[in-house]
Amino acid sequence: MNLLYDNLEEIKKHPDSKFVLRKLKALLRRESAFAAFKREYIREHAERFPQLRQYIE
């Protein structure tokens, strides 16, 4: 979860960074550890991270 939070802070600083977006995509994959918790966090904060909405559906 800490990796998720760190990368979410990075995407706020650099919203157009493809590298950070790619790391977040990997963290939100179903095969990733704690994927359900991470996806639910993104769902709850969807208004703050609209660019990640497509990776949690």
C-alpha distance matrix in Angstrom:
0.0 3.8 5.4 5.0 6.3 8.7 9.9 10.5 12.5 14.3 15.3 16.7 18.8 19.9 19.9 22.2 20.3 20.4 18.5 15.4 15.9 16.4 13.1 11.3 13.7 12.9 9.1 10.5 13.3 14.2 14.5 10.9 9.1 7.6 9.2 10.8 8.1 6.8 10.5 11.5 9.7 11.5 14.6 14.7 14.6 16.7 19.3 17.1 16.0 19.0 18.8 15.8 17.7 19.4 16.5 15.4 19.0
3.8 0.0 3.8 5.3 5.0 6.1 8.5 9.7 10.7 12.4 14.2 15.5 16.9 18.3 19.0 21.4 19.3 20.0 17.7 14.5 15.9 16.6 13.1 12.0 15.0 14.2 10.8 13.0 15.9 17.3 17.3 13.5 11.9 11.2 12.7 14.5 11.8 10.0 13.6 14.7 12.2 13.6 17.1 16.8 16.0 18.2 20.3 17.6 16.6 20.0 19.6 17.1 19.5 21.4 18.6 18.1 21.8
5.4 3.8 0.0 3.8 5.5 5.1 6.1 8.5 10.0 10.6 12.3 14.3 15.5 16.3 17.0 18.8 16.4 16.7 14.2 11.3 12.8 13.1 9.5 8.9 12.1 11.0 8.1 11.0 13.6 15.7 15.5 11.8 11.1 11.3 12.0 14.6 12.6 10.1 13.2 15.2 13.0 13.5 17.1 17.7 16.5 18.0 20.2 17.4 15.7 18.8 17.7 15.3 18.1 19.5 16.6 16.7 20.5
5.0 5.3 3.8 0.0 3.8 5.5 5.2 6.1 8.7 9.8 10.4 12.4 14.4 15.1 15.0 17.1 15.3 15.6 13.9 10.5 11.1 12.1 9.0 7.0 10.1 10.1 6.9 8.6 11.9 14.1 14.8 11.3 11.1 10.4 10.2 12.3 10.3 7.2 10.0 11.9 9.6 9.7 13.4 14.1 12.9 14.3 16.6 14.0 12.3 15.3 14.6 11.9 14.6 16.3 13.6 13.5 17.3
6.3 5.0 5.5 3.8 0.0 3.8 5.5 5.0 6.3 8.7 9.9 10.7 12.7 14.3 14.6 17.4 15.9 17.0 15.5 11.9 12.9 14.6 11.8 9.8 13.2 13.7 10.6 12.0 15.5 17.5 18.4 15.0 14.4 13.1 13.3 14.7 12.0 9.3 12.1 13.1 9.9 10.4 14.0 13.7 12.0 14.1 15.7 12.7 11.9 15.5 15.3 13.3 15.9 18.2 16.1 15.8 19.5
8.7 6.1 5.1 5.5 3.8 0.0 3.8 5.5 5.2 6.4 8.9 10.1 10.9 12.4 13.6 16.1 14.1 15.5 13.5 10.1 12.2 13.7 10.7 9.9 13.6 13.9 11.4 13.6 16.9 19.3 19.8 16.2 15.9 15.5 15.6 17.7 15.3 12.4 15.1 16.5 13.5 13.5 17.2 17.2 15.1 16.7 18.0 14.6 13.6 17.1 16.3 14.8 17.9 19.8 17.7 18.1 21.9
9.9 8.5 6.1 5.2 5.5 3.8 0.0 3.8 5.3 4.9 6.2 8.6 9.8 10.2 10.9 12.9 10.8 11.9 10.2 6.5 8.4 10.2 7.6 6.6 10.4 11.1 9.4 11.4 14.6 17.5 18.2 14.9 15.5 15.4 14.7 17.0 15.3 11.8 13.7 15.9 13.2 12.2 16.0 16.7 14.4 15.2 16.6 13.4 11.5 14.6 13.2 11.8 15.2 16.8 14.7 15.7 19.4
10.5 9.7 8.5 6.1 5.0 5.5 3.8 0.0 3.8 5.3 5.1 6.3 8.8 9.8 9.6 12.5 11.5 12.9 12.3 8.4 9.1 11.8 10.0 7.8 11.2 12.9 10.9 11.7 15.3 18.0 19.4 16.3 16.9 15.9 14.9 16.4 14.4 11.0 12.4 14.0 10.9 9.6 13.3 13.6 10.9 11.9 13.0 9.6 8.2 11.7 11.0 9.9 13.0 15.3 13.8 14.4 18.0
12.5 10.7 10.0 8.7 6.3 5.2 5.3 3.8 0.0 3.8 5.5 5.2 6.5 8.8 9.8 12.9 12.0 14.3 13.5 9.9 11.5 14.3 12.5 11.0 14.6 16.1 14.1 15.4 18.9 21.6 22.8 19.6 19.8 18.9 18.3 19.8 17.4 14.3 16.0 17.1 13.8 12.8 16.3 16.1 13.0 14.4 14.6 10.9 10.5 14.0 13.6 13.2 16.3 18.7 17.5 18.2 21.6
14.3 12.4 10.6 9.8 8.7 6.4 4.9 5.3 3.8 0.0 3.8 5.3 5.1 6.0 7.9 10.3 8.7 11.2 10.2 7.0 9.3 12.0 10.6 10.1 13.5 15.0 13.9 15.6 18.7 21.8 22.7 19.6 20.4 20.1 19.3 21.2 19.4 16.0 17.5 19.2 16.3 14.8 18.3 18.7 15.6 16.2 16.5 12.9 11.7 14.6 13.2 13.2 16.8 18.5 17.3 18.7 22.1
15.3 14.2 12.3 10.4 9.9 8.9 6.2 5.1 5.5 3.8 0.0 3.8 5.4 5.0 4.8 7.6 7.0 9.3 9.5 6.3 7.1 10.6 10.2 8.9 11.8 14.1 13.4 14.3 17.4 20.6 22.0 19.3 20.6 20.1 18.6 20.3 18.9 15.3 15.9 17.8 15.1 12.9 16.1 16.9 13.7 13.5 13.7 10.4 8.6 11.1 9.5 10.1 13.6 15.3 14.6 16.2 19.4
16.7 15.5 14.3 12.4 10.7 10.1 8.6 6.3 5.2 5.3 3.8 0.0 3.8 5.6 5.5 9.2 9.7 12.6 13.1 10.1 10.8 14.3 13.8 12.2 15.1 17.5 16.4 16.9 20.3 23.3 24.9 22.2 23.1 22.1 20.7 21.9 20.1 16.7 17.4 18.6 15.5 13.5 16.4 16.4 12.8 13.1 12.4 8.7 8.4 11.1 10.7 11.8 14.8 17.1 16.9 18.1 21.1
18.8 16.9 15.5 14.4 12.7 10.9 9.8 8.8 6.5 5.1 5.4 3.8 0.0 3.8 6.2 9.1 9.1 12.6 12.8 10.3 12.0 15.3 14.8 14.1 17.1 19.2 18.4 19.5 22.7 25.9 27.1 24.3 25.1 24.6 23.4 25.0 23.1 19.7 20.7 22.1 18.9 17.1 20.1 20.2 16.6 16.9 16.0 12.4 12.1 14.5 13.6 14.9 18.1 20.1 19.8 21.3 24.4
19.9 18.3 16.3 15.1 14.3 12.4 10.2 9.8 8.8 6.0 5.0 5.6 3.8 0.0 3.8 5.6 5.5 9.2 10.0 8.3 9.7 12.9 13.2 13.0 15.5 17.7 17.7 18.7 21.5 25.0 26.2 23.6 25.1 24.9 23.3 25.2 23.9 20.2 20.8 22.7 20.0 17.6 20.6 21.3 17.8 17.4 16.8 13.6 12.2 14.0 12.2 13.8 17.2 18.6 18.4 20.5 23.3
19.9 19.0 17.0 15.0 14.6 13.6 10.9 9.6 9.8 7.9 4.8 5.5 6.2 3.8 0.0 3.8 5.7 8.5 10.4 8.6 8.4 12.0 13.0 12.0 13.9 16.8 16.9 17.2 20.0 23.3 25.0 22.8 24.5 24.1 22.1 23.6 22.6 18.9 18.8 20.7 18.4 15.5 18.0 19.1 15.7 14.5 13.9 11.2 9.4 10.5 8.6 10.9 14.0 15.3 15.7 17.8 20.4
22.2 21.4 18.8 17.1 17.4 16.1 12.9 12.5 12.9 10.3 7.6 9.2 9.1 5.6 3.8 0.0 3.8 6.2 8.9 8.6 8.2 11.2 13.0 12.8 14.0 16.9 17.8 18.2 20.4 23.9 25.4 23.5 25.7 25.7 23.5 25.3 24.7 21.0 20.7 23.0 21.0 17.9 20.4 21.9 18.7 17.1 16.7 14.4 12.2 12.4 9.6 12.1 15.2 15.6 16.1 18.9 21.1
20.3 19.3 16.4 15.3 15.9 14.1 10.8 11.5 12.0 8.7 7.0 9.7 9.1 5.5 5.7 3.8 0.0 3.8 5.4 5.5 6.3 8.7 10.2 10.9 12.4 14.6 15.7 16.8 18.8 22.5 23.4 21.4 23.5 24.0 22.0 24.3 23.8 20.0 20.1 22.8 20.8 18.0 20.9 22.5 19.6 18.4 18.6 16.0 13.4 14.3 11.2 12.6 16.1 16.3 15.9 18.8 21.4
20.4 20.0 16.7 15.6 17.0 15.5 11.9 12.9 14.3 11.2 9.3 12.6 12.6 9.2 8.5 6.2 3.8 0.0 3.8 5.5 5.0 6.0 8.6 9.8 10.3 12.3 14.2 15.2 16.5 20.3 21.1 19.5 22.1 23.0 20.7 23.2 23.2 19.5 19.3 22.4 21.0 18.1 20.8 23.0 20.4 18.9 19.7 17.5 14.4 14.7 11.1 12.0 15.3 14.7 14.0 17.3 19.7
18.5 17.7 14.2 13.9 15.5 13.5 10.2 12.3 13.5 10.2 9.5 13.1 12.8 10.0 10.4 8.9 5.4 3.8 0.0 3.8 5.4 5.1 6.4 8.8 9.9 10.9 12.6 14.5 15.8 19.6 19.8 17.8 20.2 21.4 19.6 22.5 22.3 18.7 19.2 22.3 20.8 18.4 21.6 23.6 21.2 20.2 21.3 18.8 15.8 16.8 13.5 13.4 17.0 16.6 15.1 18.1 20.9
15.4 14.5 11.3 10.5 11.9 10.1 6.5 8.4 9.9 7.0 6.3 10.1 10.3 8.3 8.6 8.6 5.5 5.5 3.8 0.0 3.8 5.4 5.1 6.2 8.6 9.9 10.6 12.4 14.5 18.1 18.7 16.3 18.2 18.9 17.3 19.9 19.3 15.6 16.4 19.3 17.4 15.2 18.5 20.2 17.8 17.2 18.4 15.6 12.7 14.4 11.5 11.2 14.9 15.2 13.6 16.1 19.2
15.9 15.9 12.8 11.1 12.9 12.2 8.4 9.1 11.5 9.3 7.1 10.8 12.0 9.7 8.4 8.2 6.3 5.0 5.4 3.8 0.0 3.8 5.4 5.1 6.1 8.7 9.8 10.5 12.5 16.2 17.3 15.4 17.8 18.3 16.0 18.3 18.3 14.5 14.4 17.5 16.1 13.4 16.3 18.5 16.2 15.0 16.4 14.3 10.9 11.8 8.5 8.0 11.7 11.6 10.2 13.0 15.9
16.4 16.6 13.1 12.1 14.6 13.7 10.2 11.8 14.3 12.0 10.6 14.3 15.3 12.9 12.0 11.2 8.7 6.0 5.1 5.4 3.8 0.0 3.8 5.4 5.0 6.4 8.8 10.0 10.9 14.7 15.2 13.7 16.5 17.7 15.4 18.2 18.7 15.1 15.1 18.6 17.8 15.3 18.2 20.7 18.9 17.7 19.6 17.7 14.2 14.9 11.5 10.3 13.6 12.6 10.5 13.6 16.3
13.1 13.1 9.5 9.0 11.8 10.7 7.6 10.0 12.5 10.6 10.2 13.8 14.8 13.2 13.0 13.0 10.2 8.6 6.4 5.1 5.4 3.8 0.0 3.8 5.4 5.2 6.3 8.8 10.2 13.8 13.9 11.6 13.8 15.1 13.4 16.6 16.6 13.1 14.0 17.3 16.2 14.4 17.7 19.8 18.2 17.7 19.8 17.5 14.4 15.9 13.1 11.3 14.7 14.4 11.7 13.9 17.2
11.3 12.0 8.9 7.0 9.8 9.9 6.6 7.8 11.0 10.1 8.9 12.2 14.1 13.0 12.0 12.8 10.9 9.8 8.8 6.2 5.1 5.4 3.8 0.0 3.8 5.3 5.0 6.2 8.8 12.2 13.2 10.8 12.9 13.2 11.2 13.8 13.7 10.0 10.6 13.8 12.6 10.7 13.9 16.1 14.5 14.0 16.4 14.3 11.1 12.8 10.5 8.1 11.3 11.6 8.9 10.7 14.2
13.7 15.0 12.1 10.1 13.2 13.6 10.4 11.2 14.6 13.5 11.8 15.1 17.1 15.5 13.9 14.0 12.4 10.3 9.9 8.6 6.1 5.0 5.4 3.8 0.0 3.8 5.5 5.2 6.4 10.1 11.4 10.0 13.0 13.6 10.8 13.4 14.3 10.9 10.5 14.1 13.9 11.6 14.1 17.0 15.9 14.7 17.4 16.0 12.4 13.1 10.5 7.8 10.4 9.5 6.4 8.9 11.9
12.9 14.2 11.0 10.1 13.7 13.9 11.1 12.9 16.1 15.0 14.1 17.5 19.2 17.7 16.8 16.9 14.6 12.3 10.9 9.9 8.7 6.4 5.2 5.3 3.8 0.0 3.8 5.4 5.4 9.0 9.0 7.3 10.4 12.1 9.8 13.2 14.2 11.2 11.6 15.3 15.3 13.8 16.4 19.1 18.4 17.7 20.6 19.1 15.7 16.7 14.2 11.4 13.8 12.9 9.4 11.2 14.1
9.1 10.8 8.1 6.9 10.6 11.4 9.4 10.9 14.1 13.9 13.4 16.4 18.4 17.7 16.9 17.8 15.7 14.2 12.6 10.6 9.8 8.8 6.3 5.0 5.5 3.8 0.0 3.8 5.7 8.5 8.8 6.0 8.0 8.9 7.2 10.6 10.9 7.9 9.1 12.6 12.2 11.4 14.3 16.5 16.1 16.1 19.1 17.4 14.5 16.2 14.4 11.2 13.5 13.5 9.9 10.6 14.0
10.5 13.0 11.0 8.6 12.0 13.6 11.4 11.7 15.4 15.6 14.3 16.9 19.5 18.7 17.2 18.2 16.8 15.2 14.5 12.4 10.5 10.0 8.8 6.2 5.2 5.4 3.8 0.0 3.8 6.4 8.3 6.6 8.9 8.8 5.7 8.3 9.4 6.5 6.2 9.9 10.4 9.2 11.4 14.2 14.2 13.7 17.0 16.1 13.0 14.2 12.8 9.1 10.6 10.5 6.9 6.9 10.3
13.3 15.9 13.6 11.9 15.5 16.9 14.6 15.3 18.9 18.7 17.4 20.3 22.7 21.5 20.0 20.4 18.8 16.5 15.8 14.5 12.5 10.9 10.2 8.8 6.4 5.4 5.7 3.8 0.0 3.8 5.4 5.4 8.8 9.7 6.5 9.3 11.5 9.5 8.8 12.4 13.7 12.5 14.2 17.2 17.6 16.8 20.2 19.5 16.3 16.9 15.2 11.7 12.6 11.5 7.7 8.1 10.5
14.2 17.3 15.7 14.1 17.5 19.3 17.5 18.0 21.6 21.8 20.6 23.3 25.9 25.0 23.3 23.9 22.5 20.3 19.6 18.1 16.2 14.7 13.8 12.2 10.1 9.0 8.5 6.4 3.8 0.0 3.8 5.5 8.1 8.6 5.5 7.5 10.6 9.9 8.9 12.0 14.1 13.7 14.6 17.5 18.7 18.1 21.7 21.5 18.6 19.1 17.9 14.2 14.4 13.4 9.9 9.0 10.6
14.5 17.3 15.5 14.8 18.4 19.8 18.2 19.4 22.8 22.7 22.0 24.9 27.1 26.2 25.0 25.4 23.4 21.1 19.8 18.7 17.3 15.2 13.9 13.2 11.4 9.0 8.8 8.3 5.4 3.8 0.0 3.8 6.6 8.7 7.1 9.8 12.4 11.9 11.9 14.9 16.6 16.5 17.9 20.6 21.6 21.3 24.8 24.2 21.3 22.1 20.5 17.0 17.7 16.6 12.9 12.5 14.3
10.9 13.5 11.8 11.3 15.0 16.2 14.9 16.3 19.6 19.6 19.3 22.2 24.3 23.6 22.8 23.5 21.4 19.5 17.8 16.3 15.4 13.7 11.6 10.8 10.0 7.3 6.0 6.6 5.4 5.5 3.8 0.0 3.8 6.3 5.3 9.0 10.5 9.4 10.5 13.6 14.5 14.7 16.7 19.0 19.6 19.8 23.2 22.1 19.3 20.8 19.3 15.7 17.0 16.6 12.8 12.4 15.1
9.1 11.9 11.1 11.1 14.4 15.9 15.5 16.9 19.8 20.4 20.6 23.1 25.1 25.1 24.5 25.7 23.5 22.1 20.2 18.2 17.8 16.5 13.8 12.9 13.0 10.4 8.0 8.9 8.8 8.1 6.6 3.8 0.0 3.8 5.4 8.5 9.1 9.0 11.1 13.3 14.0 15.2 17.2 18.9 19.8 20.6 24.1 22.8 20.5 22.4 21.4 17.8 19.0 19.2 15.5 14.5 17.3
7.6 11.2 11.3 10.4 13.1 15.5 15.4 15.9 18.9 20.1 20.1 22.1 24.6 24.9 24.1 25.7 24.0 23.0 21.4 18.9 18.3 17.7 15.1 13.2 13.6 12.1 8.9 8.8 9.7 8.6 8.7 6.3 3.8 0.0 3.8 5.5 5.5 6.4 8.7 10.1 11.0 12.7 14.5 15.7 17.0 18.2 21.7 20.7 18.9 20.9 20.5 16.8 17.6 18.3 15.0 13.2 15.9
9.2 12.7 12.0 10.2 13.3 15.6 14.7 14.9 18.3 19.3 18.6 20.7 23.4 23.3 22.1 23.5 22.0 20.7 19.6 17.3 16.0 15.4 13.4 11.2 10.8 9.8 7.2 5.7 6.5 5.5 7.1 5.3 5.4 3.8 0.0 3.8 5.5 5.1 5.9 8.4 9.8 10.6 12.1 14.2 15.4 15.9 19.5 18.8 16.6 18.1 17.5 13.7 14.3 14.7 11.3 9.5 12.3
10.8 14.5 14.6 12.3 14.7 17.7 17.0 16.4 19.8 21.2 20.3 21.9 25.0 25.2 23.6 25.3 24.3 23.2 22.5 19.9 18.3 18.2 16.6 13.8 13.4 13.2 10.6 8.3 9.3 7.5 9.8 9.0 8.5 5.5 3.8 0.0 3.8 5.5 5.2 6.0 8.6 10.0 10.4 12.2 14.2 14.9 18.6 18.5 16.7 18.0 18.2 14.5 14.1 15.1 12.3 9.4 11.5
8.1 11.8 12.6 10.3 12.0 15.3 15.3 14.4 17.4 19.4 18.9 20.1 23.1 23.9 22.6 24.7 23.8 23.2 22.3 19.3 18.3 18.7 16.6 13.7 14.3 14.2 10.9 9.4 11.5 10.6 12.4 10.5 9.1 5.5 5.5 3.8 0.0 3.8 5.5 5.2 6.2 8.8 9.9 10.6 12.4 14.0 17.4 16.9 15.7 17.7 18.2 14.6 14.8 16.5 13.8 11.1 13.8
6.8 10.0 10.1 7.2 9.3 12.4 11.8 11.0 14.3 16.0 15.3 16.7 19.7 20.2 18.9 21.0 20.0 19.5 18.7 15.6 14.5 15.1 13.1 10.0 10.9 11.2 7.9 6.5 9.5 9.9 11.9 9.4 9.0 6.4 5.1 5.5 3.8 0.0 3.8 5.4 5.1 6.4 8.8 10.0 10.8 12.0 15.3 14.4 12.7 14.8 15.0 11.4 12.2 13.9 11.2 9.2 12.5
10.5 13.6 13.2 10.0 12.1 15.1 13.7 12.4 16.0 17.5 15.9 17.4 20.7 20.8 18.8 20.7 20.1 19.3 19.2 16.4 14.4 15.1 14.0 10.6 10.5 11.6 9.1 6.2 8.8 8.9 11.9 10.5 11.1 8.7 5.9 5.2 5.5 3.8 0.0 3.8 5.4 5.1 6.2 8.7 9.9 10.1 13.8 13.6 11.6 12.9 13.2 9.6 9.4 11.0 8.6 5.8 8.9
11.5 14.7 15.2 11.9 13.1 16.5 15.9 14.0 17.1 19.2 17.8 18.6 22.1 22.7 20.7 23.0 22.8 22.4 22.3 19.3 17.5 18.6 17.3 13.8 14.1 15.3 12.6 9.9 12.4 12.0 14.9 13.6 13.3 10.1 8.4 6.0 5.2 5.4 3.8 0.0 3.8 5.4 4.9 6.1 8.6 9.6 13.1 13.5 12.4 13.8 15.1 11.8 11.0 13.3 11.6 8.4 10.6
9.7 12.2 13.0 9.6 9.9 13.5 13.2 10.9 13.8 16.3 15.1 15.5 18.9 20.0 18.4 21.0 20.8 21.0 20.8 17.4 16.1 17.8 16.2 12.6 13.9 15.3 12.2 10.4 13.7 14.1 16.6 14.5 14.0 11.0 9.8 8.6 6.2 5.1 5.4 3.8 0.0 3.8 5.4 5.2 6.3 8.4 11.5 10.9 10.4 12.7 14.1 11.2 11.2 14.1 12.6 10.1 13.0
11.5 13.6 13.5 9.7 10.4 13.5 12.2 9.6 12.8 14.8 12.9 13.5 17.1 17.6 15.5 17.9 18.0 18.1 18.4 15.2 13.4 15.3 14.4 10.7 11.6 13.8 11.4 9.2 12.5 13.7 16.5 14.7 15.2 12.7 10.6 10.0 8.8 6.4 5.1 5.4 3.8 0.0 3.8 5.4 5.1 5.6 9.0 8.6 7.1 9.1 10.4 7.5 7.6 10.7 9.6 7.7 10.6
14.6 17.1 17.1 13.4 14.0 17.2 16.0 13.3 16.3 18.3 16.1 16.4 20.1 20.6 18.0 20.4 20.9 20.8 21.6 18.5 16.3 18.2 17.7 13.9 14.1 16.4 14.3 11.4 14.2 14.6 17.9 16.7 17.2 14.5 12.1 10.4 9.9 8.8 6.2 4.9 5.4 3.8 0.0 3.8 5.4 5.0 8.6 9.8 9.0 9.6 11.7 9.2 7.5 10.6 10.4 7.6 9.3
14.7 16.8 17.7 14.1 13.7 17.2 16.7 13.6 16.1 18.7 16.9 16.4 20.2 21.3 19.1 21.9 22.5 23.0 23.6 20.2 18.5 20.7 19.8 16.1 17.0 19.1 16.5 14.2 17.2 17.5 20.6 19.0 18.9 15.7 14.2 12.2 10.6 10.0 8.7 6.1 5.2 5.4 3.8 0.0 3.8 5.7 8.3 9.3 9.9 11.3 13.9 11.9 10.7 14.2 14.0 11.3 13.1
14.6 16.0 16.5 12.9 12.0 15.1 14.4 10.9 13.0 15.6 13.7 12.8 16.6 17.8 15.7 18.7 19.6 20.4 21.2 17.8 16.2 18.9 18.2 14.5 15.9 18.4 16.1 14.2 17.6 18.7 21.6 19.6 19.8 17.0 15.4 14.2 12.4 10.8 9.9 8.6 6.3 5.1 5.4 3.8 0.0 3.8 5.5 5.6 6.7 8.8 11.5 10.2 9.9 13.6 13.7 11.9 14.1
16.7 18.2 18.0 14.3 14.1 16.7 15.2 11.9 14.4 16.2 13.5 13.1 16.9 17.4 14.5 17.1 18.4 18.9 20.2 17.2 15.0 17.7 17.7 14.0 14.7 17.7 16.1 13.7 16.8 18.1 21.3 19.8 20.6 18.2 15.9 14.9 14.0 12.0 10.1 9.6 8.4 5.6 5.0 5.7 3.8 0.0 3.8 5.4 5.1 5.7 8.8 7.8 6.7 10.5 11.4 10.1 11.7
19.3 20.3 20.2 16.6 15.7 18.0 16.6 13.0 14.6 16.5 13.7 12.4 16.0 16.8 13.9 16.7 18.6 19.7 21.3 18.4 16.4 19.6 19.8 16.4 17.4 20.6 19.1 17.0 20.2 21.7 24.8 23.2 24.1 21.7 19.5 18.6 17.4 15.3 13.8 13.1 11.5 9.0 8.6 8.3 5.5 3.8 0.0 3.8 5.6 5.8 9.5 10.0 9.3 12.9 14.4 13.6 15.0
17.1 17.6 17.4 14.0 12.7 14.6 13.4 9.6 10.9 12.9 10.4 8.7 12.4 13.6 11.2 14.4 16.0 17.5 18.8 15.6 14.3 17.7 17.5 14.3 16.0 19.1 17.4 16.1 19.5 21.5 24.2 22.1 22.8 20.7 18.8 18.5 16.9 14.4 13.6 13.5 10.9 8.6 9.8 9.3 5.6 5.4 3.8 0.0 3.8 6.2 8.9 9.4 10.2 13.7 14.5 14.2 16.4
16.0 16.6 15.7 12.3 11.9 13.6 11.5 8.2 10.5 11.7 8.6 8.4 12.1 12.2 9.4 12.2 13.4 14.4 15.8 12.7 10.9 14.2 14.4 11.1 12.4 15.7 14.5 13.0 16.3 18.6 21.3 19.3 20.5 18.9 16.6 16.7 15.7 12.7 11.6 12.4 10.4 7.1 9.0 9.9 6.7 5.1 5.6 3.8 0.0 3.8 5.5 5.7 7.1 10.4 11.0 11.3 13.7
19.0 20.0 18.8 15.3 15.5 17.1 14.6 11.7 14.0 14.6 11.1 11.1 14.5 14.0 10.5 12.4 14.3 14.7 16.8 14.4 11.8 14.9 15.9 12.8 13.1 16.7 16.2 14.2 16.9 19.1 22.1 20.8 22.4 20.9 18.1 18.0 17.7 14.8 12.9 13.8 12.7 9.1 9.6 11.3 8.8 5.7 5.8 6.2 3.8 0.0 3.8 5.4 5.4 8.3 10.2 10.8 12.3
18.8 19.6 17.7 14.6 15.3 16.3 13.2 11.0 13.6 13.2 9.5 10.7 13.6 12.2 8.6 9.6 11.2 11.1 13.5 11.5 8.5 11.5 13.1 10.5 10.5 14.2 14.4 12.8 15.2 17.9 20.5 19.3 21.4 20.5 17.5 18.2 18.2 15.0 13.2 15.1 14.1 10.4 11.7 13.9 11.5 8.8 9.5 8.9 5.5 3.8 0.0 3.8 5.7 7.1 8.6 10.5 12.2
15.8 17.1 15.3 11.9 13.3 14.8 11.8 9.9 13.2 13.2 10.1 11.8 14.9 13.8 10.9 12.1 12.6 12.0 13.4 11.2 8.0 10.3 11.3 8.1 7.8 11.4 11.2 9.1 11.7 14.2 17.0 15.7 17.8 16.8 13.7 14.5 14.6 11.4 9.6 11.8 11.2 7.5 9.2 11.9 10.2 7.8 10.0 9.4 5.7 5.4 3.8 0.0 3.8 5.5 5.5 7.1 9.5
17.7 19.5 18.1 14.6 15.9 17.9 15.2 13.0 16.3 16.8 13.6 14.8 18.1 17.2 14.0 15.2 16.1 15.3 17.0 14.9 11.7 13.6 14.7 11.3 10.4 13.8 13.5 10.6 12.6 14.4 17.7 17.0 19.0 17.6 14.3 14.1 14.8 12.2 9.4 11.0 11.2 7.6 7.5 10.7 9.9 6.7 9.3 10.2 7.1 5.4 5.7 3.8 0.0 3.8 5.5 5.7 7.0
19.4 21.4 19.5 16.3 18.2 19.8 16.8 15.3 18.7 18.5 15.3 17.1 20.1 18.6 15.3 15.6 16.3 14.7 16.6 15.2 11.6 12.6 14.4 11.6 9.5 12.9 13.5 10.5 11.5 13.4 16.6 16.6 19.2 18.3 14.7 15.1 16.5 13.9 11.0 13.3 14.1 10.7 10.6 14.2 13.6 10.5 12.9 13.7 10.4 8.3 7.1 5.5 3.8 0.0 3.8 5.7 5.9
16.5 18.6 16.6 13.6 16.1 17.7 14.7 13.8 17.5 17.3 14.6 16.9 19.8 18.4 15.7 16.1 15.9 14.0 15.1 13.6 10.2 10.5 11.7 8.9 6.4 9.4 9.9 6.9 7.7 9.9 12.9 12.8 15.5 15.0 11.3 12.3 13.8 11.2 8.6 11.6 12.6 9.6 10.4 14.0 13.7 11.4 14.4 14.5 11.0 10.2 8.6 5.5 5.5 3.8 0.0 3.8 5.8
15.4 18.1 16.7 13.5 15.8 18.1 15.7 14.4 18.2 18.7 16.2 18.1 21.3 20.5 17.8 18.9 18.8 17.3 18.1 16.1 13.0 13.6 13.9 10.7 8.9 11.2 10.6 6.9 8.1 9.0 12.5 12.4 14.5 13.2 9.5 9.4 11.1 9.2 5.8 8.4 10.1 7.7 7.6 11.3 11.9 10.1 13.6 14.2 11.3 10.8 10.5 7.1 5.7 5.7 3.8 0.0 3.8
19.0 21.8 20.5 17.3 19.5 21.9 19.4 18.0 21.6 22.1 19.4 21.1 24.4 23.3 20.4 21.1 21.4 19.7 20.9 19.2 15.9 16.3 17.2 14.2 11.9 14.1 14.0 10.3 10.5 10.6 14.3 15.1 17.3 15.9 12.3 11.5 13.8 12.5 8.9 10.6 13.0 10.6 9.3 13.1 14.1 11.7 15.0 16.4 13.7 12.3 12.2 9.5 7.0 5.9 5.8 3.8 0.0
